[in-house]
């Protein structure tokens, strides 16, 4: 992901690769791109084949991703091509949270706990062409 923006002569800070416990989890931006704070959401292609190409955000009474309450926050949606050799990713254009379309997850056990953004919905409504 960082490589994509560096190839476009962007100034990049991050990401932080530290794995935190749930109590230590930080909600700081994953990357800073030309001084713009960006959250990165990634889905593996293998998971997309099972559940549809989507990105989930925590949204339950116990825990809610703070970015859901920041309509002007930037997010970058990424697909990690784990079914191919190497480290290929598809990186979609940055979008503000308020421009994404959130839906209930199709996986019933996640309903009421997460919100999902499905690529097919974004394409249908021309958020991504």
C-alpha positions as a Markdown table, in Angstrom:
| # | Residue | x | y | z |
|---|---|---|---|---|
| 1 | Unk | 0.0 | 0.0 | 0.0 |
| 2 | Unk | 2.7 | 2.4 | 1.0 |
| 3 | Unk | 4.5 | 1.5 | -2.3 |
| 4 | Unk | 1.5 | 2.6 | -4.4 |
| 5 | Unk | 1.6 | 6.1 | -3.0 |
| 6 | Unk | 5.4 | 6.4 | -2.9 |
| 7 | Unk | 5.4 | 5.6 | -6.7 |
| 8 | Unk | 3.2 | 8.7 | -7.1 |
| 9 | Unk | 5.7 | 10.9 | -5.3 |
| 10 | Unk | 3.6 | 11.1 | -2.1 |
| 11 | Unk | 5.2 | 11.7 | 1.3 |
| 12 | Unk | 4.2 | 8.7 | 3.5 |
| 13 | Unk | 4.4 | 8.2 | 7.2 |
| 14 | Unk | 3.6 | 4.8 | 8.7 |
| 15 | Unk | 2.2 | 2.2 | 8.9 |
| 16 | Unk | 2.7 | 1.0 | 12.5 |
| 17 | Unk | 3.2 | -2.8 | 12.3 |
| 18 | Unk | 2.9 | -3.4 | 16.0 |
| 19 | Unk | 0.2 | -5.9 | 17.0 |
| 20 | Unk | -1.7 | -4.5 | 19.9 |
| 21 | Unk | -4.0 | -6.3 | 22.4 |
| 22 | Unk | -7.6 | -5.1 | 22.3 |
| 23 | Unk | -7.1 | -2.9 | 25.4 |
| 24 | Unk | -4.0 | -1.2 | 23.9 |
| 25 | Unk | -5.5 | -0.8 | 20.4 |
| 26 | Unk | -5.0 | 2.7 | 18.9 |
| 27 | Unk | -7.5 | 4.3 | 16.6 |
| 28 | Unk | -4.8 | 6.5 | 15.0 |
| 29 | Unk | -4.6 | 6.7 | 11.2 |
| 30 | Unk | -2.8 | 3.8 | 9.6 |
| 31 | Unk | -0.9 | 6.0 | 7.2 |
| 32 | Unk | -0.3 | 9.7 | 6.6 |
| 33 | Unk | -0.2 | 10.5 | 2.9 |
| 34 | Unk | 1.0 | 14.1 | 2.1 |
| 35 | Unk | -0.1 | 15.1 | 5.7 |
| 36 | Unk | -3.5 | 13.5 | 5.2 |
| 37 | Unk | -4.5 | 10.9 | 7.8 |
| 38 | Unk | -5.8 | 7.7 | 6.2 |
| 39 | Unk | -7.4 | 4.6 | 7.6 |
| 40 | Unk | -6.6 | 1.4 | 5.6 |
| 41 | Unk | -9.1 | -1.5 | 5.4 |
| 42 | Unk | -7.9 | -4.7 | 3.8 |
| 43 | Unk | -9.7 | -7.9 | 2.8 |
| 44 | Unk | -8.0 | -11.1 | 1.5 |
| 45 | Unk | -9.2 | -12.3 | -1.9 |
| 46 | Unk | -9.7 | -15.8 | -0.3 |
| 47 | Unk | -12.2 | -14.3 | 2.1 |
| 48 | Unk | -13.9 | -12.3 | -0.7 |
| 49 | Unk | -14.5 | -15.5 | -2.6 |
| 50 | Unk | -16.4 | -16.9 | 0.4 |
| 51 | Unk | -18.3 | -13.8 | 1.6 |
| 52 | Unk | -18.2 | -11.2 | -1.2 |
| 53 | Unk | -15.7 | -8.5 | -1.6 |
| 54 | Unk | -16.3 | -6.2 | 1.4 |
| 55 | Unk | -14.7 | -4.4 | 4.2 |
| 56 | Unk | -16.1 | -4.5 | 7.7 |
| 57 | Unk | -16.2 | -1.9 | 10.5 |
| 58 | Unk | -16.8 | -2.7 | 14.1 |
| 59 | Unk | -20.3 | -1.4 | 15.2 |
| 60 | Unk | -21.7 | -3.0 | 18.3 |
| 61 | Unk | -22.9 | -1.7 | 21.7 |
| 62 | Unk | -19.6 | -2.9 | 23.2 |
| 63 | Unk | -17.2 | -1.4 | 20.6 |
| 64 | Unk | -17.6 | 0.9 | 17.6 |
| 65 | Unk | -14.9 | 2.0 | 15.2 |
| 66 | Unk | -14.5 | 5.8 | 15.9 |
| 67 | Unk | -14.0 | 6.5 | 12.2 |
| 68 | Unk | -17.8 | 5.8 | 11.7 |
| 69 | Unk | -18.4 | 9.0 | 13.6 |
| 70 | Unk | -16.0 | 11.0 | 11.4 |
| 71 | Unk | -17.7 | 11.6 | 8.1 |
| 72 | Unk | -14.8 | 13.5 | 6.7 |
| 73 | Unk | -12.2 | 10.9 | 7.6 |
| 74 | Unk | -10.3 | 9.3 | 4.7 |
| 75 | Unk | -10.2 | 5.5 | 4.1 |
| 76 | Unk | -8.4 | 3.4 | 1.6 |
| 77 | Unk | -9.9 | 0.1 | 0.7 |
| 78 | Unk | -7.5 | -2.7 | -0.3 |
| 79 | Unk | -7.7 | -6.3 | -1.5 |
| 80 | Unk | -4.8 | -8.5 | -0.7 |
| 81 | Unk | -4.4 | -11.1 | -3.5 |
| 82 | Unk | -3.5 | -14.0 | -1.3 |
| 83 | Unk | -4.5 | -16.5 | -3.9 |
| 84 | Unk | -1.6 | -15.5 | -6.1 |
| 85 | Unk | 2.1 | -15.7 | -5.5 |
| 86 | Unk | 3.8 | -12.6 | -4.2 |
| 87 | Unk | 2.3 | -9.7 | -2.4 |
| 88 | Unk | 0.0 | -8.2 | -5.0 |
| 89 | Unk | -2.8 | -5.8 | -3.8 |
| 90 | Unk | -5.6 | -3.9 | -5.4 |
| 91 | Unk | -5.7 | -0.4 | -3.9 |
| 92 | Unk | -8.9 | 1.6 | -4.5 |
| 93 | Unk | -9.0 | 5.4 | -4.5 |
| 94 | Unk | -9.2 | 7.2 | -1.2 |
| 95 | Unk | -12.7 | 8.0 | -0.2 |
| 96 | Unk | -14.3 | 9.8 | 2.8 |
| 97 | Unk | -16.3 | 7.7 | 5.2 |
| 98 | Unk | -19.4 | 9.8 | 4.2 |
| 99 | Unk | -19.1 | 8.7 | 0.6 |
| 100 | Unk | -19.1 | 5.0 | 1.4 |
| 101 | Unk | -22.3 | 2.9 | 1.5 |
| 102 | Unk | -22.7 | 0.9 | 4.6 |
| 103 | Unk | -24.9 | -2.3 | 4.8 |
| 104 | Unk | -25.6 | -5.0 | 7.2 |
| 105 | Unk | -23.1 | -7.9 | 6.8 |
| 106 | Unk | -24.3 | -10.8 | 4.8 |
| 107 | Unk | -22.7 | -13.2 | 7.3 |
| 108 | Unk | -25.5 | -13.5 | 9.9 |
| 109 | Unk | -23.2 | -13.9 | 12.9 |
| 110 | Unk | -21.8 | -10.4 | 12.2 |
| 111 | Unk | -25.2 | -8.6 | 12.0 |
| 112 | Unk | -25.5 | -6.2 | 14.9 |
| 113 | Unk | -21.7 | -6.3 | 15.5 |
| 114 | Unk | -20.3 | -4.9 | 12.2 |
| 115 | Unk | -21.2 | -2.7 | 9.3 |
| 116 | Unk | -20.0 | -3.7 | 5.8 |
| 117 | Unk | -19.0 | -1.9 | 2.6 |
| 118 | Unk | -19.5 | -4.1 | -0.4 |
| 119 | Unk | -17.6 | -3.4 | -3.6 |
| 120 | Unk | -20.5 | -4.4 | -5.8 |
| 121 | Unk | -22.7 | -1.8 | -4.1 |
| 122 | Unk | -20.0 | 0.9 | -4.5 |
| 123 | Unk | -19.8 | 0.1 | -8.2 |
| 124 | Unk | -23.6 | 0.0 | -8.6 |
| 125 | Unk | -23.8 | 3.5 | -7.3 |
| 126 | Unk | -20.7 | 4.6 | -9.1 |
| 127 | Unk | -18.7 | 5.3 | -6.0 |
| 128 | Unk | -16.0 | 3.3 | -7.7 |
| 129 | Unk | -16.2 | 3.0 | -11.5 |
